[in-house]
Amino acid sequence: MKLDRRTVRTILLIITFAVALYTAAQNLGALYGAVRTVWDVFNVVITGLALAFVLNVPLKLFENRLFYGMSEDRRALVRRLRRPLSIICALLITLGVVVILFAVLLPRLIDTVAVVAESLPAYIEQFVAWVEGLLARFNFESGDLFNLSIDWSAAVEQFFSGLTDRMGDIIGTATNVGTSVVGALVDGLFSLVIAVYVLAEKEQICAFARRVITNFLPERASGGLVTIANMASETFTNFIAGQLMDSLILGVLCYIGMKIFRFPHAEVISVVIGVTSLVPLVGSFIGEIIGAFLILIASPLKALLFMVFILCLQQVEGSFIYPKVVGKSVGLPGVAVFSAVLVGGNIAGVTGALLGAPICAMFYAILQQALASREARRAAGKP
């Protein structure tokens, strides 16, 4: 093999990459610590950038549809107001959905907890009576196994007595939790501010990043990096839109099914199922538990049947609807989306499942572009 300059450079790059990969594999603990440190320092900024990316979807909808006519207005003030109005509408829609969800859901959850707490002794007695009757039908003696006559007054008194003894620990824990919550709220507020700044000046930020890339990297590398960045932006934007559409479809199907089977609280539970399904893997199960808990107040049997219904609906949605909707939005075959979510979930849990489809779509687009370029060169008779 002839070792020209290009071949030597390729070999050196491969060796460097192999050494770096081996070093990283041998020092995973230190690598994780370094990544964790970087995340702790920049988590507010990273969260703000991610939030801006998500909010950019409704922002573009308002800017390009609802307020599009303002861009052609002769008055400069009206043209400048197009972006602020779009940002305000995007924020109001997003925050409005969250506020309405909690405003409707929390009171019903509190009522359900109160009723379940009051009905718990009766539920236990009914369960014990049912089990004893079942055993009696098969001539089994329950004996003292189900002698669960509980002195609830004494139990409550003992509970509060132990609570008083551990009040110092409880106050310390509550203080730590309260501090963490306040810190998270402050970080969330700062992230929201960063997101608004990024959305207000996204064209200037992108132009500056492009200037940095083109002036500090070789022409070929800078062109490839810009192309990949554009692909990533388009892919993730389409993925977010597809994810929102999939959640909307799931919520509508849940509402229709609950109405058919006459489950209570169909409106609230359908909204909860749709919103929580935005989080892959665990989100759907969280929505299912909340819905079953809300139905528990009306009928424990209906709560159990609801869980079976949602499990079946989620299997149908995850196997057929999600790959079709999200796959079409990011340009991937359905089986590729399904596989990417599974593999991403196995590698990095919820985050991996959330990012699996768009990352796979980005590599798929890059591969298609590389194949098209190679086929064009072969058709032209070039090596």
LODOPA-250171 format. One record per atom (N, C-alpha, C): residue in one letter; x, y, z. Coordinates in steps of 0.05 Angstrom, whole numbers, padded with zeros to 5 digits, always signed. Example, Ala and Ser with C-alpha at 12.3 -4.5 7.8 and 13.67 -1.06 7.14 Angstrom:
REM residues 2
A+00264-00114+00156;A+00246-00090+00156;A+00264-00066+00156;S+00257-00045+00142;S+00273-00021+00143;S+00258+00001+00157;
REM end
This chain:
REM residues 383
M+00017-00024+00000;M+00000+00000+00000;M+00018+00025+00000;K+00011+00043-00017;K+00026+00068-00018;K+00018+00087+00004;L+00039+00095+00020;L+00034+00112+00043;L+00038+00141+00035;D+00018+00153+00023;D+00019+00181+00017;D+00010+00197+00041;R+00011+00223+00038;R+00005+00241+00061;R-00024+00237+00071;R-00042+00234+00053;R-00071+00230+00061;R-00075+00204+00076;T-00062+00183+00067;T-00065+00157+00080;T-00053+00158+00108;V-00029+00170+00111;V-00017+00172+00137;V-00034+00188+00156;R-00046+00209+00147;R-00064+00226+00164;R-00088+00210+00173;T-00099+00194+00154;T-00122+00177+00162;T-00115+00156+00183;I-00092+00144+00179;I-00083+00124+00199;I-00078+00137+00226;L-00066+00160+00226;L-00061+00174+00252;L-00088+00182+00265;L-00107+00190+00250;L-00133+00197+00261;L-00147+00172+00273;I-00145+00150+00260;I-00157+00125+00270;I-00143+00116+00296;I-00116+00118+00296;I-00101+00111+00321;I-00108+00129+00344;T-00110+00155+00338;T-00117+00175+00359;T-00145+00169+00370;F-00163+00164+00352;F-00191+00158+00361;F-00192+00132+00378;A-00177+00112+00369;A-00176+00087+00385;A-00164+00090+00412;V-00142+00106+00414;V-00130+00111+00440;V-00148+00127+00458;A-00162+00148+00447;A-00180+00164+00463;A-00204+00147+00473;L-00214+00129+00455;L-00236+00112+00463;L-00228+00093+00485;Y-00204+00081+00482;Y-00194+00062+00503;Y-00190+00077+00529;T-00178+00101+00528;T-00174+00116+00553;T-00200+00123+00567;A-00220+00131+00551;A-00246+00137+00562;A-00259+00113+00575;A-00256+00089+00561;A-00268+00065+00572;A-00254+00056+00598;Q-00228+00062+00601;Q-00214+00054+00625;Q-00218+00074+00648;N-00229+00097+00642;N-00233+00118+00663;N-00262+00128+00662;L-00281+00110+00662;L-00309+00118+00660;L-00317+00134+00685;G-00307+00126+00708;G-00314+00141+00733;G-00306+00170+00732;A-00281+00174+00724;A-00271+00202+00722;A-00285+00217+00700;L-00291+00203+00678;L-00306+00216+00656;L-00333+00224+00664;Y-00347+00206+00679;Y-00374+00213+00689;Y-00373+00236+00708;G-00352+00236+00726;G-00349+00259+00745;G-00344+00285+00730;A-00328+00285+00709;A-00324+00309+00694;A-00349+00319+00680;V-00364+00300+00668;V-00390+00307+00656;V-00409+00318+00676;R-00410+00306+00700;R-00428+00315+00721;R-00420+00343+00731;T-00394+00348+00732;T-00385+00375+00741;T-00393+00396+00720;V-00389+00390+00695;V-00397+00408+00673;V-00427+00413+00674;W-00443+00391+00679;W-00472+00394+00680;W-00480+00412+00704;D-00468+00408+00727;D-00475+00424+00751;D-00469+00453+00746;V-00448+00459+00731;V-00441+00487+00726;V-00459+00500+00705;F-00465+00485+00684;F-00480+00496+00661;F-00509+00486+00658;N-00519+00473+00679;N-00546+00461+00676;N-00568+00481+00671;V-00565+00505+00683;V-00586+00526+00678;V-00585+00535+00649;V-00561+00539+00638;V-00558+00547+00611;V-00567+00526+00591;I-00559+00501+00597;I-00567+00478+00579;I-00597+00475+00580;T-00609+00477+00604;T-00638+00474+00606;T-00652+00497+00591;G-00641+00521+00593;G-00652+00544+00578;G-00651+00540+00548;L-00629+00529+00538;L-00627+00524+00510;L-00646+00502+00501;A-00649+00481+00517;A-00668+00460+00511;A-00697+00471+00511;L-00703+00488+00531;L-00730+00499+00532;L-00735+00517+00508;A-00715+00532+00500;A-00718+00549+00476;A-00723+00532+00452;F-00710+00509+00450;F-00714+00492+00427;F-00743+00481+00426;V-00754+00475+00450;V-00781+00465+00451;V-00801+00487+00445;L-00796+00511+00457;L-00815+00533+00453;L-00813+00544+00425;N-00792+00538+00410;N-00789+00548+00383;N-00811+00535+00364;V-00821+00512+00372;V-00842+00499+00355;V-00867+00516+00355;P-00879+00522+00379;P-00903+00539+00377;P-00897+00568+00369;L-00872+00577+00374;L-00864+00604+00365;L-00865+00606+00335;K-00854+00586+00321;K-00855+00587+00291;K-00884+00585+00281;L-00901+00570+00296;L-00929+00568+00288;L-00942+00596+00289;F-00938+00610+00311;F-00950+00636+00313;F-00938+00656+00294;E-00911+00655+00291;E-00897+00675+00275;E-00903+00671+00245;N-00905+00647+00236;N-00908+00641+00208;N-00937+00639+00199;R-00955+00636+00218;R-00984+00633+00211;R-01000+00657+00221;L-01002+00660+00248;L-01020+00679+00259;L-01011+00708+00254;F-00985+00713+00258;F-00974+00741+00256;F-00957+00744+00231;Y-00962+00728+00211;Y-00945+00730+00187;Y-00949+00757+00173;G-00974+00767+00173;G-00980+00792+00159;G-00965+00816+00171;M-00956+00814+00196;M-00942+00836+00208;M-00914+00840+00196;S-00903+00819+00184;S-00876+00822+00172;S-00877+00838+00146;E-00900+00842+00134;E-00902+00857+00109;E-00915+00884+00114;D-00919+00891+00139;D-00930+00918+00146;D-00909+00940+00140;R-00918+00963+00132;R-00900+00985+00125;R-00889+00997+00151;R-00903+00995+00173;R-00893+01007+00198;R-00872+00990+00211;A-00849+01002+00217;A-00827+00987+00228;A-00834+00976+00256;L-00849+00991+00271;L-00857+00983+00298;L-00874+00957+00297;V-00892+00956+00278;V-00909+00932+00276;V-00892+00908+00268;R-00872+00912+00250;R-00855+00889+00242;R-00838+00880+00266;R-00829+00899+00283;R-00813+00891+00306;R-00829+00877+00327;L-00855+00882+00328;L-00872+00870+00348;L-00879+00841+00342;R-00873+00832+00318;R-00881+00805+00310;R-00868+00784+00327;R-00842+00786+00332;R-00828+00766+00348;R-00836+00767+00377;P-00837+00790+00391;P-00846+00791+00419;P-00874+00779+00423;L-00892+00786+00405;L-00919+00775+00407;L-00920+00745+00404;S-00904+00735+00386;S-00902+00706+00382;S-00891+00692+00407;I-00870+00704+00419;I-00858+00692+00443;I-00878+00692+00466;I-00892+00715+00469;I-00912+00716+00491;I-00934+00695+00487;C-00944+00692+00462;C-00965+00672+00457;C-00955+00644+00462;A-00930+00638+00454;A-00919+00611+00459;A-00916+00606+00489;L-00907+00626+00504;L-00904+00622+00533;L-00932+00619+00546;L-00951+00635+00538;L-00978+00634+00549;L-00991+00607+00544;I-00988+00597+00520;I-00999+00571+00513;I-00987+00549+00530;T-00960+00549+00531;T-00946+00528+00546;T-00952+00529+00576;L-00949+00553+00588;L-00954+00556+00616;L-00984+00552+00622;G-01001+00560+00604;G-01030+00557+00608;G-01038+00528+00610;V-01026+00511+00593;V-01032+00482+00594;V-01024+00470+00621;V-01000+00478+00630;V-00990+00468+00656;V-01007+00477+00679;V-01014+00503+00679;V-01030+00514+00701;V-01058+00502+00701;I-01070+00499+00678;I-01097+00487+00677;I-01096+00458+00686;L-01076+00444+00678;L-01073+00416+00685;L-01072+00413+00716;F-01055+00429+00728;F-01052+00427+00758;F-01076+00438+00772;A-01088+00459+00761;A-01112+00471+00774;A-01136+00452+00774;V-01138+00436+00753;V-01160+00416+00751;V-01153+00391+00766;L-01128+00382+00763;L-01120+00356+00774;L-01116+00356+00804;L-01102+00376+00815;L-01095+00375+00843;L-01119+00374+00861;P-01140+00390+00857;P-01163+00388+00875;P-01176+00360+00875;R-01177+00348+00851;R-01189+00321+00850;R-01171+00300+00864;L-01145+00303+00861;L-01126+00285+00875;L-01129+00288+00905;I-01131+00313+00915;I-01134+00317+00944;I-01160+00305+00954;D-01182+00309+00939;D-01208+00297+00947;D-01206+00267+00947;T-01193+00256+00927;T-01190+00227+00925;T-01175+00215+00949;V-01152+00229+00956;V-01136+00220+00979;V-01153+00221+01004;A-01168+00242+01008;A-01184+00244+01032;A-01205+00222+01034;V-01219+00218+01011;V-01240+00197+01012;V-01229+00169+01015;V-01206+00164+01002;V-01194+00138+01004;V-01184+00133+01033;A-01173+00154+01046;A-01164+00152+01074;A-01188+00146+01092;E-01211+00159+01087;E-01235+00153+01104;E-01246+00125+01099;S-01244+00116+01074;S-01256+00090+01067;S-01237+00067+01071;L-01212+00072+01078;L-01192+00050+01080;L-01200+00029+01100;P-01210+00036+01124;P-01218+00014+01143;P-01240-00004+01131;A-01260+00009+01118;A-01282-00007+01107;A-01272-00025+01084;Y-01253-00014+01068;Y-01241-00030+01046;Y-01227-00054+01057;I-01212-00051+01079;I-01197-00073+01091;I-01216-00094+01102;E-01237-00085+01116;E-01256-00104+01127;E-01270-00119+01104;Q-01278-00105+01083;Q-01291-00119+01061;Q-01272-00139+01048;F-01247-00132+01045;F-01227-00150+01033;F-01224-00175+01051;V-01221-00171+01077;V-01218-00193+01095;V-01242-00211+01094;A-01266-00200+01094;A-01291-00215+01093;A-01292-00231+01067;W-01284-00218+01045;W-01284-00232+01019;W-01265-00256+01018;V-01241-00252+01030;V-01221-00274+01030;V-01230-00296+01048;E-01242-00289+01072;E-01252-00310+01090;E-01275-00326+01077;G-01292-00312+01063;G-01314-00326+01049;G-01303-00345+01027;L-01282-00335+01013;L-01270-00352+00992;L-01257-00377+01004;L-01243-00373+01027;L-01231-00396+01040;L-01252-00416+01050;A-01274-00404+01061;A-01295-00422+01071;A-01308-00439+01049;R-01309-00429+01025;R-01321-00445+01003;R-01304-00469+00997;F-01278-00468+01003;F-01260-00491+00999;F-01254-00506+01025;N-01270-00500+01046;N-01267-00514+01072;N-01239-00509+01084;F-01229-00485+01080;F-01204-00477+01094;F-01211-00459+01117;E-01195-00463+01139;E-01199-00447+01163;E-01179-00424+01162;S-01189-00400+01164;S-01171-00377+01163;S-01157-00373+01190;G-01170-00382+01212;G-01157-00380+01238;G-01152-00351+01246;D-01128-00347+01256;D-01121-00320+01264;D-01107-00305+01241;L-01106-00318+01218;L-01090-00305+01196;L-01102-00279+01188;F-01129-00277+01187;F-01142-00252+01179;F-01157-00239+01202;N-01147-00243+01225;N-01159-00229+01248;N-01147-00201+01249;L-01158-00184+01232;L-01147-00157+01229;L-01165-00135+01241;S-01177-00142+01264;S-01192-00121+01277;S-01173-00101+01289;I-01172-00078+01277;I-01152-00058+01284;I-01165-00035+01300;D-01152-00028+01321;D-01161-00004+01337;D-01149+00020+01323;W-01166+00032+01306;W-01156+00055+01290;W-01149+00079+01308;S-01163+00083+01329;S-01156+00106+01347;S-01129+00102+01359;A-01123+00078+01369;A-01097+00073+01380;A-01075+00075+01359;A-01081+00065+01335;A-01061+00066+01313;A-01055+00095+01306;V-01076+00112+01304;V-01071+00140+01298;V-01055+00154+01320;E-01062+00147+01345;E-01049+00159+01368;E-01019+00151+01369;Q-01014+00125+01363;Q-00986+00116+01362;Q-00971+00129+01339;F-00985+00133+01316;F-00972+00145+01293;F-00963+00174+01300;F-00982+00189+01312;F-00975+00217+01318;F-00955+00219+01341;S-00954+00199+01359;S-00934+00199+01380;S-00906+00195+01368;G-00904+00175+01349;G-00879+00172+01335;G-00871+00196+01319;L-00891+00209+01307;L-00887+00233+01291;L-00875+00255+01308;T-00885+00258+01333;T-00875+00278+01351;T-00846+00273+01359;D-00839+00247+01363;D-00812+00240+01372;D-00792+00246+01350;R-00800+00243+01325;R-00782+00248+01302;R-00786+00275+01289;M-00798+00293+01304;M-00804+00319+01292;M-00780+00334+01282;G-00757+00332+01297;G-00733+00345+01289;G-00723+00335+01262;D-00723+00309+01258;D-00714+00298+01232;D-00733+00306+01210;I-00760+00306+01217;I-00780+00313+01196;I-00776+00342+01188;I-00771+00360+01207;I-00768+00388+01201;I-00743+00392+01184;G-00721+00378+01191;G-00696+00380+01175;G-00701+00370+01147;T-00715+00348+01144;T-00720+00337+01117;T-00738+00356+01101;A-00758+00367+01115;A-00776+00386+01102;A-00761+00411+01093;T-00743+00420+01110;T-00727+00443+01103;T-00710+00438+01079;N-00697+00415+01078;N-00680+00408+01055;N-00697+00406+01029;V-00721+00393+01032;V-00738+00391+01009;V-00747+00418+00999;G-00755+00435+01019;G-00764+00462+01012;G-00742+00478+00998;T-00717+00475+01008;T-00695+00489+00996;T-00690+00479+00968;S-00692+00453+00964;S-00688+00442+00937;S-00709+00451+00918;V-00734+00452+00928;V-00756+00461+00910;V-00753+00490+00903;V-00745+00507+00923;V-00741+00535+00917;V-00718+00539+00897;G-00696+00524+00902;G-00674+00525+00883;G-00681+00517+00855;A-00697+00495+00853;A-00706+00486+00827;A-00724+00507+00813;L-00741+00520+00829;L-00758+00541+00817;L-00742+00565+00807;V-00721+00573+00823;V-00704+00595+00815;V-00689+00588+00790;D-00677+00563+00789;D-00663+00554+00765;D-00682+00553+00741;G-00706+00544+00746;G-00726+00543+00724;G-00732+00571+00713;L-00734+00590+00732;L-00740+00618+00723;L-00717+00629+00707;F-00692+00624+00716;F-00669+00634+00701;F-00667+00620+00673;S-00673+00594+00673;S-00673+00579+00647;S-00694+00591+00628;L-00717+00598+00639;L-00738+00610+00623;L-00729+00637+00611;V-00715+00653+00628;V-00704+00679+00618;V-00684+00674+00596;I-00666+00655+00599;I-00647+00648+00578;I-00661+00640+00553;A-00682+00623+00556;A-00697+00614+00532;A-00710+00637+00518;V-00721+00657+00532;V-00733+00680+00519;V-00712+00696+00504;Y-00689+00700+00516;Y-00667+00715+00503;Y-00659+00700+00477;V-00656+00674+00479;V-00648+00658+00455;V-00669+00660+00433;L-00694+00658+00440;L-00715+00659+00420;L-00717+00687+00408;A-00712+00708+00424;A-00713+00735+00414;A-00691+00741+00394;E-00668+00728+00397;E-00645+00735+00381;E-00633+00710+00368;K-00650+00691+00360;K-00640+00665+00350;K-00626+00669+00323;E-00635+00687+00306;E-00621+00691+00280;E-00593+00702+00285;Q-00590+00721+00303;Q-00563+00733+00308;Q-00545+00712+00321;I-00556+00695+00338;I-00539+00674+00351;I-00530+00654+00331;C-00548+00645+00313;C-00541+00626+00292;C-00520+00638+00273;A-00524+00663+00266;A-00505+00676+00248;A-00477+00678+00260;F-00476+00685+00286;F-00450+00687+00300;F-00437+00659+00302;A-00452+00638+00308;A-00441+00611+00310;A-00431+00602+00282;R-00445+00609+00261;R-00436+00602+00234;R-00409+00617+00228;R-00407+00642+00236;R-00382+00657+00231;R-00359+00644+00245;V-00363+00636+00271;V-00342+00623+00286;V-00333+00597+00273;I-00353+00581+00264;I-00346+00555+00252;I-00331+00559+00226;T-00340+00577+00209;T-00328+00580+00183;T-00300+00594+00185;N-00295+00609+00205;N-00269+00623+00207;N-00248+00608+00223;F-00256+00589+00240;F-00236+00575+00256;F-00233+00546+00249;L-00249+00536+00229;L-00246+00508+00220;L-00240+00508+00190;P-00227+00487+00181;P-00223+00484+00152;P-00250+00485+00137;E-00248+00492+00112;E-00273+00496+00096;E-00290+00471+00095;R-00276+00448+00090;R-00292+00423+00088;R-00304+00415+00115;A-00289+00418+00136;A-00300+00411+00163;A-00322+00430+00171;S-00319+00456+00166;S-00339+00475+00173;S-00365+00471+00157;G-00362+00464+00131;G-00386+00459+00115;G-00401+00434+00125;G-00386+00413+00132;G-00399+00389+00143;G-00412+00394+00170;L-00399+00410+00187;L-00410+00416+00214;L-00436+00432+00211;V-00436+00452+00193;V-00460+00468+00189;V-00482+00451+00179;T-00476+00433+00160;T-00497+00415+00149;T-00509+00398+00170;I-00491+00386+00187;I-00501+00369+00209;I-00518+00385+00229;A-00509+00409+00235;A-00524+00426+00254;A-00552+00432+00242;N-00553+00439+00217;N-00580+00444+00204;N-00597+00419+00205;M-00585+00396+00199;M-00601+00371+00200;M-00611+00365+00228;A-00593+00370+00248;A-00601+00365+00276;A-00624+00383+00284;S-00622+00408+00276;S-00643+00427+00284;S-00670+00420+00271;E-00669+00413+00245;E-00694+00406+00231;E-00705+00380+00242;T-00688+00360+00248;T-00697+00334+00257;T-00709+00337+00285;F-00696+00351+00303;F-00707+00353+00330;F-00732+00370+00331;T-00734+00390+00314;T-00759+00406+00313;T-00782+00388+00303;N-00777+00373+00282;N-00798+00355+00272;N-00805+00333+00292;F-00785+00324+00307;F-00790+00304+00327;F-00808+00315+00349;I-00803+00339+00358;I-00820+00351+00379;I-00848+00354+00369;A-00851+00363+00344;A-00878+00366+00333;A-00892+00339+00331;G-00877+00318+00322;G-00889+00291+00321;G-00896+00280+00348;Q-00879+00286+00368;Q-00885+00277+00395;Q-00910+00290+00406;L-00914+00315+00401;L-00938+00329+00410;L-00963+00318+00396;M-00960+00312+00370;M-00983+00301+00355;M-00990+00273+00366;D-00969+00257+00372;D-00974+00230+00382;D-00988+00232+00409;S-00980+00250+00426;S-00993+00253+00453;S-01022+00262+00450;L-01027+00280+00431;L-01054+00288+00426;L-01072+00265+00416;I-01061+00248+00398;I-01076+00225+00389;I-01082+00206+00412;L-01062+00201+00429;L-01065+00183+00451;L-01086+00194+00470;G-01086+00220+00476;G-01106+00231+00494;G-01134+00229+00483;V-01137+00234+00457;V-01163+00232+00444;V-01173+00203+00445;L-01156+00184+00438;L-01164+00155+00439;L-01171+00147+00467;C-01156+00157+00487;C-01162+00150+00515;C-01190+00161+00523;Y-01196+00186+00514;Y-01222+00198+00520;Y-01244+00182+00507;I-01241+00174+00482;I-01262+00159+00468;I-01266+00132+00482;G-01244+00118+00489;G-01246+00092+00502;G-01259+00094+00529;M-01252+00115+00544;M-01264+00118+00571;M-01293+00124+00570;K-01301+00139+00549;K-01330+00144+00546;K-01345+00119+00538;I-01332+00102+00521;I-01345+00078+00512;I-01349+00059+00536;F-01328+00056+00553;F-01330+00038+00576;F-01341+00051+00601;R-01348+00077+00599;R-01361+00091+00620;R-01344+00093+00645;F-01318+00100+00641;F-01301+00105+00664;F-01305+00134+00673;P-01304+00140+00699;P-01308+00167+00708;P-01283+00185+00703;H-01287+00211+00704;H-01266+00231+00701;H-01252+00228+00674;A-01267+00223+00653;A-01254+00218+00627;A-01238+00242+00617;E-01249+00267+00621;E-01236+00290+00610;E-01209+00295+00624;V-01209+00295+00651;V-01184+00301+00665;V-01163+00279+00660;I-01171+00254+00662;I-01152+00232+00659;I-01141+00231+00631;S-01157+00237+00611;S-01147+00237+00583;S-01125+00258+00580;V-01129+00282+00592;V-01109+00303+00590;V-01084+00294+00605;V-01087+00281+00628;V-01063+00271+00643;V-01048+00250+00627;I-01062+00232+00614;I-01049+00211+00598;I-01035+00223+00575;G-01047+00243+00561;G-01034+00256+00538;G-01010+00271+00546;V-01011+00286+00569;V-00988+00302+00577;V-00965+00285+00587;T-00971+00265+00604;T-00950+00248+00614;T-00937+00230+00593;S-00951+00225+00571;S-00940+00208+00550;S-00917+00222+00535;L-00914+00249+00540;L-00892+00263+00528;L-00865+00253+00538;V-00865+00241+00562;V-00840+00229+00573;V-00840+00200+00566;P-00821+00190+00550;P-00822+00162+00542;P-00817+00143+00566;L-00826+00119+00562;L-00822+00097+00581;L-00838+00101+00607;V-00830+00120+00624;V-00843+00122+00650;V-00867+00141+00650;G-00869+00159+00631;G-00891+00179+00631;G-00918+00166+00629;S-00921+00146+00612;S-00947+00133+00608;S-00955+00118+00633;F-00936+00106+00647;F-00943+00092+00672;F-00951+00111+00694;I-00938+00134+00695;I-00946+00154+00715;I-00974+00164+00710;G-00981+00169+00685;G-01009+00177+00678;G-01028+00155+00685;E-01021+00130+00680;E-01038+00108+00686;E-01044+00106+00716;I-01023+00109+00733;I-01027+00107+00762;I-01044+00130+00772;I-01039+00154+00761;I-01056+00177+00770;I-01085+00173+00762;G-01090+00163+00737;G-01117+00158+00729;G-01131+00137+00745;A-01117+00115+00750;A-01128+00093+00767;A-01135+00103+00795;F-01117+00120+00806;F-01122+00131+00833;F-01147+00148+00833;L-01151+00164+00812;L-01175+00181+00811;L-01200+00164+00809;I-01199+00142+00794;I-01223+00125+00791;I-01228+00108+00815;L-01207+00104+00832;L-01209+00087+00855;L-01231+00097+00874;I-01236+00122+00875;I-01256+00134+00893;I-01284+00125+00885;A-01288+00120+00859;A-01315+00112+00849;A-01318+00082+00851;S-01298+00067+00842;S-01300+00038+00841;S-01273+00025+00839;P-01264+00010+00858;P-01238-00005+00855;P-01238-00023+00831;L-01261-00035+00824;L-01262-00053+00801;L-01257-00037+00775;K-01270-00014+00773;K-01266+00003+00749;K-01237+00013+00747;A-01225+00018+00770;A-01196+00026+00770;A-01179+00004+00758;L-01185-00021+00766;L-01169-00043+00756;L-01174-00047+00726;L-01200-00045+00717;L-01206-00047+00689;L-01194-00024+00673;F-01192+00000+00685;F-01180+00022+00671;F-01150+00017+00666;M-01136+00005+00686;M-01108-00001+00682;M-01104-00021+00659;V-01122-00041+00657;V-01120-00060+00635;V-01125-00046+00609;F-01145-00028+00608;F-01152-00014+00584;F-01128+00004+00574;I-01116+00018+00593;I-01094+00036+00586;I-01070+00020+00577;L-01064-00002+00590;L-01042-00019+00582;L-01046-00029+00553;C-01070-00037+00546;C-01075-00046+00519;C-01073-00023+00499;L-01083+00001+00507;L-01082+00024+00489;L-01053+00033+00485;Q-01037+00032+00506;Q-01009+00040+00504;Q-00993+00020+00486;Q-01000-00005+00488;Q-00986-00025+00471;Q-00993-00020+00441;V-01018-00014+00435;V-01026-00008+00408;V-01013+00017+00398;E-01013+00038+00416;E-01002+00064+00408;E-00972+00062+00404;G-00958+00048+00423;G-00929+00046+00421;G-00919+00029+00398;S-00935+00010+00389;S-00927-00009+00368;S-00935+00001+00340;F-00956+00016+00338;F-00967+00023+00311;F-00968+00053+00307;I-00981+00068+00326;I-00985+00097+00321;I-00960+00112+00324;Y-00945+00108+00347;Y-00921+00124+00352;Y-00900+00121+00330;P-00893+00097+00321;P-00873+00095+00299;P-00883+00109+00273;K-00909+00107+00267;K-00919+00120+00243;K-00918+00150+00245;V-00928+00161+00267;V-00930+00191+00270;V-00902+00203+00272;V-00886+00193+00292;V-00860+00204+00296;V-00841+00197+00273;G-00844+00173+00262;G-00827+00165+00240;G-00831+00183+00216;K-00856+00189+00210;K-00862+00207+00188;K-00851+00235+00192;S-00852+00244+00217;S-00843+00272+00223;S-00813+00274+00221;V-00798+00253+00228;V-00769+00255+00227;V-00757+00241+00202;G-00774+00228+00185;G-00764+00216+00161;G-00752+00189+00165;L-00762+00173+00185;L-00751+00147+00191;L-00773+00126+00186;P-00765+00102+00178;P-00785+00080+00177;P-00795+00074+00205;G-00819+00064+00207;G-00831+00058+00233;G-00815+00039+00250;V-00804+00018+00238;V-00789-00002+00253;V-00763+00011+00264;A-00752+00030+00249;A-00728+00044+00259;A-00734+00061+00283;V-00757+00075+00283;V-00765+00091+00306;V-00769+00073+00331;F-00783+00051+00327;F-00788+00033+00349;F-00762+00022+00360;S-00744+00014+00343;S-00718+00003+00351;S-00701+00024+00365;A-00702+00049+00354;A-00686+00071+00366;A-00695+00077+00394;V-00721+00077+00399;V-00732+00083+00426;V-00723+00060+00445;L-00725+00035+00436;L-00718+00013+00454;L-00688+00013+00460;V-00671+00017+00440;V-00642+00017+00444;V-00634+00041+00461;G-00645+00065+00455;G-00639+00088+00471;G-00647+00085+00500;G-00670+00073+00505;G-00679+00068+00532;G-00661+00049+00547;N-00651+00028+00533;N-00632+00010+00546;N-00605+00023+00552;I-00597+00042+00535;I-00571+00054+00539;I-00572+00076+00561;A-00592+00094+00559;A-00592+00117+00577;A-00619+00122+00590;G-00636+00102+00593;G-00661+00105+00607;G-00680+00124+00592;V-00694+00142+00608;V-00714+00160+00596;V-00701+00179+00576;T-00678+00190+00583;T-00664+00208+00565;T-00657+00195+00539;G-00647+00170+00541;G-00641+00156+00516;G-00665+00150+00499;A-00688+00143+00512;A-00712+00138+00497;A-00722+00163+00484;L-00719+00186+00497;L-00728+00211+00487;L-00711+00220+00463;L-00685+00215+00464;L-00667+00225+00443;L-00661+00204+00422;G-00670+00179+00426;G-00663+00157+00408;G-00672+00162+00380;A-00698+00169+00377;A-00710+00173+00350;A-00697+00196+00335;P-00695+00220+00347;P-00683+00242+00331;P-00654+00238+00325;I-00638+00226+00343;I-00610+00220+00337;I-00608+00200+00314;C-00624+00179+00316;C-00624+00159+00294;C-00632+00172+00268;A-00652+00190+00268;A-00661+00203+00244;A-00639+00221+00232;M-00623+00234+00250;M-00602+00251+00241;M-00580+00234+00227;F-00572+00212+00239;F-00552+00194+00226;F-00563+00182+00200;Y-00589+00176+00200;Y-00602+00166+00176;Y-00601+00186+00153;A-00606+00211+00160;A-00605+00232+00139;A-00576+00236+00129;I-00557+00236+00148;I-00528+00239+00140;I-00520+00215+00122;L-00529+00191+00129;L-00522+00168+00113;L-00535+00169+00085;Q-00560+00178+00084;Q-00572+00182+00058;Q-00558+00202+00041;Q-00549+00224+00053;Q-00535+00244+00038;Q-00508+00233+00028;A-00494+00218+00045;A-00468+00207+00037;A-00472+00186+00015;L-00493+00170+00016;L-00498+00151-00005;L-00505+00165-00031;A-00521+00186-00030;A-00528+00200-00054;A-00504+00213-00067;S-00486+00224-00050;S-00461+00235-00061;S-00443+00214-00074;R-00441+00191-00060;R-00424+00169-00071;R-00436+00158-00097;E-00462+00155-00098;E-00475+00145-00122;E-00472+00164-00146;A-00474+00190-00139;A-00470+00211-00160;A-00442+00210-00171;R-00422+00206-00153;R-00394+00205-00163;R-00389+00180-00180;R-00401+00158-00172;R-00398+00133-00188;R-00412+00136-00215;A-00435+00149-00215;A-00449+00153-00241;A-00433+00171-00259;A-00417+00189-00247;A-00401+00207-00264;A-00374+00194-00271;G-00369+00170-00262;G-00345+00156-00269;G-00321+00163-00252;K-00326+00177-00228;K-00305+00184-00211;K-00302+00163-00189;P-00278+00159-00178;P-00273+00138-00157;P-00285+00147-00130;
REM end
